[in-house]
């Protein structure tokens, strides 16, 4: 009987030890918290240095000394990537047609954005080689008007930046900086901290149109006002596009 009692007591003790251990295990288990997400609207203002963009007026001057106007600025934004303070990247494969003459294309709207602090962001002006194919985008009038000619490789214009300027002889001439082809994809980088902490947050960006003429290459419209198909000139403008955007 004493042995039975001992065995029974041992079993009971082992049961309670096991139960106690399980209680400790479950009480110490970390609660899994799903990250909060929301929508973000990037609103873009257009400036020429410190002057707001006004279309169709020859009143701006670039670093080459060209006095110019802007009659058109159309482009695509794609491949937006937000980089947090730990270097983790959030990538969005949306493509946005942008045209400040159209109110509905003043903004870039992203969904399912993780609400947290970001250290920087990058994106393309244009389309990457997987998407830069004729008829890849929905057949809207805007997208079709951005087709790049098939004899020149097809796909889409990355940007149409047009206007007039006063040339070195004092004549008023037109210019058209049209970017296209995969080698002239514009890599834009914004190295500024950004806190996204609420749903439907609005983030204001600026495009400084003079930066297309400025850095790292000073571009003189007298050298080539029309650059479509000129790989050397298009490459210069694409290089200059790295820092045309910033957070307000």
Secondary structure, DSSP 8 states (H G I E B T S, - for coil): -HHHHHHHHHHHHHHHHHHHHHHHHHHHS-------EEEEEEEEEEEETTEE--TT---EE-TT--EE--SEEEEEEEEEEEEETTS-EEEEEEEEEEETTSGGGSEEEEEEEE-EEEEEEEEEES--TTT-STT-S---HHHHHTB--GGGT-SBEEEEEEEEEE-TTS-EEEEEEEEESGGG-EEEEE-S-EEE-STTEEEEEEEEGGGGGTSSS---TTT-SB-TT-HHHHHHHHHHGGGSEEE-
